[in-house]
Amino acid sequence: MKIVVLEGYTLNPGDLSWKQMEDMGELTVYPRTSPEDISERIGDAEIVFVNKLPITREVLNKCPNIRFLGVLATGYNNVDIAAARERGIVVSNIPTYGTDAVAQFTIALLLELSHHIGAHSEAVKGGEWTNSPDWTFWKYPLIELQGKTLGIIGFGRIGQKTAKIAEALGMDILVYTNTLRPELETESCKFSNLEELLEKSDVISLHCPLVPETEGIINRETIEKMKDGVMVINTSRGQLIVEEDLRDALNSGKVAGAACDVVSVEPIKEDNPLLSAKNIIITPHIAWAPKESRIRLLNIAVDNLKAFLSGKPENVVN
């Protein structure tokens, strides 16, 4: 049985082991693959693991031996699910590996927006404290989160975990989601409609999937309904935000700060509007990437393959 991993480097840049997969078949791991090389590298392999590369109908037509397609991520919008289903190809994803890591990163971004720790550290190293006439100084407004309202759009595992951490910081939570689960409400965490969330939130954090209903959910119109001085955090999908509109809101001061771990096209392009925005943190899609999280991802990918081979596939998305 031939197994091909098309994008091995982001999951395992060298600090993990592929042995579990090697024990299951003839394994070939490509650190990176260009879109034009996908079909050739898959060849006659039966098992294919992919992360962000497009697995189109054309690719599947050229690679008729594929029986199992493992997505090394939670999102699978890069795979033509309908074409895979037509060919009887099982597609499995990794739904739970990064819950703690992404929630932790979301709160890290929130704390950085609130305190600008990195910028103040660099100011000290640059001599500004040494040369200050006062015993203290700050270069940006500092924000206490106790009593502030965090609006969470999307309330899956990551949204729920983020809410718990924010509650521990003394924040009130408003949640907008299509699936209401009253048992998840607490004294400080309540479901709301989108209008109420936009109007009342001091911080808005995106944790929803990218579907037609959520694409561009942060746009000029929804931003106008937000509080002046709101902060926006996105650790979900870049296309949830109309980037030109967020840039304009940041530059006008309507939005006081934003933090995005994802953008509409990745790697980020030189002309991305957010690069010309004030008061924004942009990180290179790393919320998922602690070693502990990547170990879980790899283990679940192996378990998905084992389950498929045993005739009882798990985490099937098609």
N, C-alpha and C positions, 0 to 999 in steps of 0.2 A: 504494500500500500504506500503510495507516494503522498507525502505531506509537504505543502509549500506555504511558507510564511512570507508574504510580500513586503511587509513593512516592519521588520523586526527591531530596528534601532530605537524607536521611541519607547517601546515597551521594555526593551532589554539592551541598554547601551553597553553591557558587559558586566553588570553587577548581579545578574540572575543566571539561572541555568535552564537550558532547553532539554535537559536529559529526559524528563518525563515524556516529551513528544518524541525524542529520538528512540525511546524504548517501544514506541507504538508503530513505527514505520520508517520508511526511507525519507528522512527529513532534509529539506533544503530551506535555509533561512537567508533571505535577501535583506540587508539592512534598509535599503530604500529601493523603490521601483518607480520608474517614470510611467505615466499613463500609457504611453505608446508601447511599453514593454510588457504590459500586464498579461496579455494572452500568451505570448511566447514563454514567459516565465512559468505560467501555470502549466502549459503543455498538456500532458496526459495525466496530471495529478488528479486524484479523487478527493483529496481533502485540501481546502484552501483557507488560510487565515488572512484577514485583511483588516485594516483600520479605517483610513479615510479615502483610499483610492476608489474610483468609480467602477463598480462591477455592473456593467450595462448588459442589455440584451445581446448586443454584439459580442461582448466578451464571452458570455455564456454560450452563444452559438459556436464560437471558435474553440471552446473547451468542453466537449460533450461528456468527458469522463467525470466531471465534478459531481460528487454525491452529497458533500457537506461543505457548507460555507460558514466559517466561524468569524464573527465580527469581534475584534479585540477592543470593544468599546460598548457603551450603552446605546448610543445613537446608531441607526442603520439606514439613514436616508440616502447613503451613497450606494446602496444595493437596489437593483431593480427587483423588488420583491415579487411582483406579478410574474416576471419572466422566470424567476427561480421556482416559483410554485408550479408553473406550467411544466417545467422539466423535472419535477419531483425532487428538487434540491432542498435539503433542510438548511435553513438559515437560523443560527443561534447567536444571541448577543450576550453581553455580560452586564446584567442589570444592577448589581448591588455592590460592586467592588469599591467604589469611591465615595460612598455616602459620608463617612466621617471626614475624609480628606477634603472634600469640596466644601462641606459645611464649615470646617475649620478655616479654610482659605477665605471663604466669604466673610467670616468674622474678622479675620486678619485684615482684609481690605477695609472693612468698616472701621476698625481701630486705627488704621493708618490714615484714613480720611479724617478721623476725629482728632488725631494728635500730630500727624505729620512727623512721625518719629525719625524717619530716614533723613528728611530735610534738616531737622534740627541737629541731628548727629553730624551731618556734613557741615553745618554752619559752625559748630563747635570746633571741628577739626580744621576748618578754614580760618580760625582765629577770631571769630566774631564774639565769642564769650570772653576770651582773653582781653579783647579791646573794648568790652562793654562798660559803660559808666555805671551800670546797675548790676546787682547780684544775680539777676535773672533777666531773660528776655524771651519773647516768642515771635516768630515770623508770620504765623498764620493763626486764625481763630482756633481755639481749642474747645472741644465739644464734650460735654458730659452726657452719656447715653441714658442714664437713669431717668425714667419717666417719658422718654421719647417714644414715638410710635414707628415701628418697623412694618412696612407693607410687603408681604410676600406674595408674589404672583406665581402660582403653581405650588402644590403641596404634596409632592411625592416624598420619597424617603429623605432627599437632601433638604427640601423645604422644611420638613418636620424637624429634622436635626438642627437646622439653622435656627428655627424658632425656639427650640429648647435652650440653646446657648444664649440667644438674645434675651430670653426671659430671665436667665440667671444673671444677666447684666442689668436687670431692672426695667427692661423695655416692655412696652405693650405691643401686641402683635395683631395686625389685621391681615386676613388671608383671602385672596381671590382665587378660586379654582372651580372647575366644572363639576367636580365630585365632592359634594358636601358630606362630611363625616362628623356628625355632632359629637361623637365620643372623643374626638381630638381637641375639642374646645376646652379651655381652662378659664380661670378668672381673668387672665391677662392675654389670652389668645382667642380671638373671635373671627368667625367667617364674616365676609362683607361682600358687597358688590364692588365692581371696579370703580365706579364713580366715587363711592365713599373712601375707598383705599387711596385713590389719587388725591382727594381733597385733604385727608387727615394725616397722611404719612409724612414723617420727617425724613425717612429713608425708605427707598423702594428697592427690593432685591428680586431678581428674576430667577426662577427655578422651574419654569414650565418647558415642555418640549416644543420644538419648532414644528408647527402645523399651520395650515393656511389661516386659522383663526388667531394665531399668536404672532405671525410674521409682522414685524413693524409695529408691535403693540405699544412701544415707546416711540411716539412721533410728536409732531408739532402740536396736534390737537390735544393729545393726552398730557403732554408737558404743560400746556396752558392751564389745565385743571389742577395741577399740583401746587403745593405750597411754594411760595418764594423761598429760596434757600434749601430746597430739598436736595438729597443726595441719592444717586442711582448706582446700583451695583449689578453687574452681569457676569455670572459664572456659568451660564447655561449655553446659549447659542448666540452668535453675533447678529444674526438676521432678525432677532427680536427687536432690535433698535434701528430706527432710521438714523444713521450716523450723522448725516448733515444736520438734522434737527437737534440732536443732542449737542453737537458742536456749537450750534448757534445759541442754544440755551445756556451752555457753560460760559460762552464768551460774553453773553449779556448779563450773566449773574443770576438769571432765573433759577438755574441749577447751580448750587454752590460747589458741588464736587461730584465726580463720578469715578468708578473703578471698574475696568473691564478686563477680564481674563480671556475674552473671546471677541473676535471681530468678524465682519461679514465675509471677508476673504482671508484665508490663512495659508502661508505666512502673510502678515500685514503688508499691504502695498504702500509705496512711498506717498501716494496721493490720498490715502485714507483720511477722511475729514477729521477724525478724532485726533490725528497727530498735530492739528493746528488748533486744538481746543485748550482752554485754560483749565487748571485745577482738575486734571484727570490723571489717573494711574492706569497704565496699560501693561499687562503682563502676558507672556507668550503661551497662553493656554496650558498652564502648569498646575491648576488646582487639583487635578487628578493624580499627579505624578510622584508623591512620596514613595519610597521604596516599599513600604508596607502595603500600600495600595496596589502597586504593580505586581507584587507577589500574589496578592489575592486574585488579581485579574488573570495572571498566567495560570494559577491553580484552577480557577473556574473554567478557563478555556479548555484545559486538559479534561476536566470533569465533563464538560459539554461534549467533547469528542468521545470520551468513554461511554457516555450515555447513548450517543448516537449509534456507536458500534454495537451496543448491547440491545439495540432495537427499541430503546425507550428515551428518545431525545428530550432534552431539557432546554428551557429558555428559548423556545422556538418562536420566531417572530412572524413566520409566514404559514 
